[in-house]
Amino acid sequence: MNAPVRTTDLAATISLPIEGMTCASCVGRIERALKAVPGVETVSVNLATERASITARPATPRAALVEAVEQAGYSVLEPAGGVIAPAELSIEGMTCASCVGRIERALKATPGVTGAVVNLATERATVHGSADAATLIAAIADAGYDARLIGPALDTGGADENAERAEKKEAELRGLTRDFTIAAVLTAPVFLMEMGSHLIPGAHALIDATIGMQMSWYIQFALTTLVLFIPGFRFYDKGLPALWRLAPDMNSLVAVGSLAAYGYSLVATFAPGFLPAGTINVYYEAAAVIVTLILLGRLLEARAKGRTSEAIKRLAGLQAKTARVRRDGRVVDLPIGEVLSGDILEVRPGERLAVDGEVVEGNSYVDESMITGEPIPVAKSLGSAIVGGTVNQKGAFAFRATAVGANTVLSQIIRMVEEAQGSKLPIQALVDRVTMWFVPVVFAVAALTFAAWLYFGPSPALTFALVNAVAVLIIACPCAMGLATPTSIMVGTGRGAELGILFRKGEALQLLKDAKVVAVDKTGTLTEGKPALTDLELAAGFDRSTVLALVAAVEAKSEHPIASAIVEAAVSEGITLPAISGFESVTGFGVKAQVDGKRVEIGADRYMVELGHDVAVFAATAERLGDEGKSPLYAAIDGRLAAVIAVADPIKATTPAAIKALHDLGLKVAMVTGDNARTARAIAARLGIDDVVAEVLPDGKVEAVRRLRAQYGKLAFVGDGINDAPALAEADVGLAIGTGTDIAIEAADVVLMSGSLQGVSTAIALSKATIGNIRQNLFWAFAYNTALIPVAAGLLYPSHGILLSPVFAAGAMALSSVFVLGNALRLRSFKVAN
């Protein structure tokens, strides 16, 4: 009875904005209409947000859903272009950057698609528009690749999805390992028989004297045929059809190059009369070694690519598999997918929390470092919020589930990281433009190379023409280009998540490094965000506990926020508040009451003067408090001035170091706040902030962002409140403190889960490291191809006698991809500067 409804793994979630709803009956009417549409599995209509969230099978037409809503008497507000929640597709068969461009073009040409981004590293496509999944999958199939719809991470089927994806990767790795091993074993004798005669003195004569050169060629033919058409068949299975479609890719380059060498060798072996005199030679070893080395490159690449997504795997692995749930008067262990919102769960010492919730019994400390990046465990007691995936320490407690499945913080973090990893940076635009034409141009260069050597080359011209054309085809494979950007993004955003920095948009990685000024909201960002007792200076003859107990007892009867802060301070120090009588509020001055037979009066300096007390004894303290932007209060006990008190929003302990870190990066720091100018200037002076904009409303913050950007350059804005959302959206990069409101987080590009401003400098440093890494990768990829294609074509032969063997070309091509992946993996060791 209590088991939740589970949707199919391939179900898609569609969001419809609805106009015309006025009450709960409208909600029910629309839900009934949508549930009647064939293929719809679940429907949830929200009157407050005016949206319907529908889970339906992929083939369910969006138009049918819209029609159902309209027939019920309501309107669907489709954005321009009919953009819906993006579809995520897993794609198989991509090998290089040209595959990415081909699939993107196919998807963008599909009716109803408004945007498509394909990521080689994650092997995913994110598609925006109104086209259904079946149409998208068919478009990708027409382009020569396999695709399937995937659901959101860590929803009710997310664990199965992650396990299935991991199993497929493992199977791919096992297949590559097997194929490479077979190819290597079969290629070794071919290489030794042919190249050994060049490398080892007497090897040629030994072969000729024993089995004979012709028999050697027959053996090489047999072994090479096995290499090409068993482990190497993958290249021909994908590459030749792509060539027939006039859409060649990396597989096409390998297929044509290896088959050219193999075909020439076949003629030389079995029909030498067709070849000109002096050109009869075999290149079986080139064909076999090319396939073997590229399989090795694929194997190393697959292993490295697996490591780039380890951050997601670790985050997904943080979810508990089962939970101890109170059901029907007893405690039962249930799979995580069966936990419902509102369930009461029990947690024992050392256990991982299953879902998000609120503590209802007991207390403990919880390690939240996987969410915030902060290593110190956080105290939890009655009413405390807890996050699924975090680890309980020594205590035991019970909590009420408030978010389950895809709604938990952990699921949202994984979704943010996956979206950032799948995004395209502006820097990728150059790569896309180049790779669109790269492979066709390589074929043209290879053809020109063949023709030039055939007509102008030395004897045997045909041999030179073949070898150099094959070298061009092999050396020019654009694998490294396609991997240069996405692998760095994957590792960089994953490392950021481990440090408590979530890049909601991949573009923020590139833009953040260019920031010249960081504008910071004050309340909740620089400060704790709630009033607290910051100062209590005592007159001679009074002790802190006594004065604080008397003052807090009186203030407990007041509703002023300052009063609440004083009471909280007393309670936190374990002080018991005595009973009071005769409480009276003196308008414009303060409050007074009888406490334990003592007369207690609390108020501003003018109240003390009226009572006949000389506040000059606290003149120095009052001046200091004024400089700090605080308004002092005074307390008198039994007719004697006892203390000066200040309540303020205290600066976070981490803020000074955070501001210093930003200055060390060469950035200007500005404070934008709605607080009064005196307080703002005082805080700015204490922290060394460069610019202050105070007493501004939310619209004023937007204007402040524009002014600061005009003055300093690219701007990053850091905030946490609802009133910060417009400024976060206006900034070049918006960073939301993760402890802030959902609205602020949604408006931001980057979320700092720790709630500390120190995450800003870390995020900027990580941005610089990641973009630097991407530039290194792109330089290597472009420089490698630019430099080696002419060498492979034989440009250096006339002046230096240098030719590039197809065997070395294959090795260099394989190593280029491995180099790019290895360079990207260096970001995993990125550390926060102390």
Secondary structure, 3 states (H helix, E strand, C coil): CCCCCCCCCCCEEEEEEEECCCCHHHHHHHHHHHHCCCCEEEEEEECCCCEEEEEECCCCCHHHHHHHHHHCCCEECCCCCCCCCCEEEEEECCCCHHHHHHHHHHHHCCCCEEEEEEECCCCEEEEEECCCHHHHHHHHHHCCCEEEEECCCCCCCHHHHHHHHHHHHHHHHHHHHHHHHHHHHHHHHHHHHHHHHHHCCCHHHHHHHHCCHHHHHHHHHHHHHHHHHCCCHHHHHHHHHHHHCCCCCHHHHHHHHHHHHHHHHHHHHHCHHHCCCCCCCCCHHHHHHHHHHHHHHHHHHHHHHHHHCHHHHHHHHCCCCEEEEEECCEEEEEEHHHCCCCCEEEECCCCECCCEEEEEEECEEEECHHHHCCCCCEEECCCCEECCCCEECCCCEEEEEEECHHHCHHHHHHHHHHHHHCCCCCCHHHHHHHHHHHHHHHHHHHHHHHHHHHHHCCCCHHHHHHHHHHHHHHHCCCHHHHHHHHHHHHHHHHHHHHCCEEECCCHHHHHHCCCCEEEEEHHHHHECCCCEEEEEEECCCCCHHHHHHHHHHHHCCCCCHHHHHHHHHHHHCCCCCCCEEEEEEECCCEEEEEECCEEEEEECHHHHHHCCCCHHHHHHHHHHHHHCCCCCEEEEECCEEEEEEEEECCECCCHHHHHHHHHHCCCEEEEECCCCHHHHHHHHHHHCCCEEECCCCHHHHHHHHHHHHHHHCCEEEEECCHHHHHHHHHCCEEEEECCCCHHHHHHCCEEECCCCCHHHHHHHHHHHHHHHHHHHHHHHHHHHHHHHHHHHHCCCHHHHCCCCCHHHHHHHHHHHHHHHHHHHHHHHHCCCCC
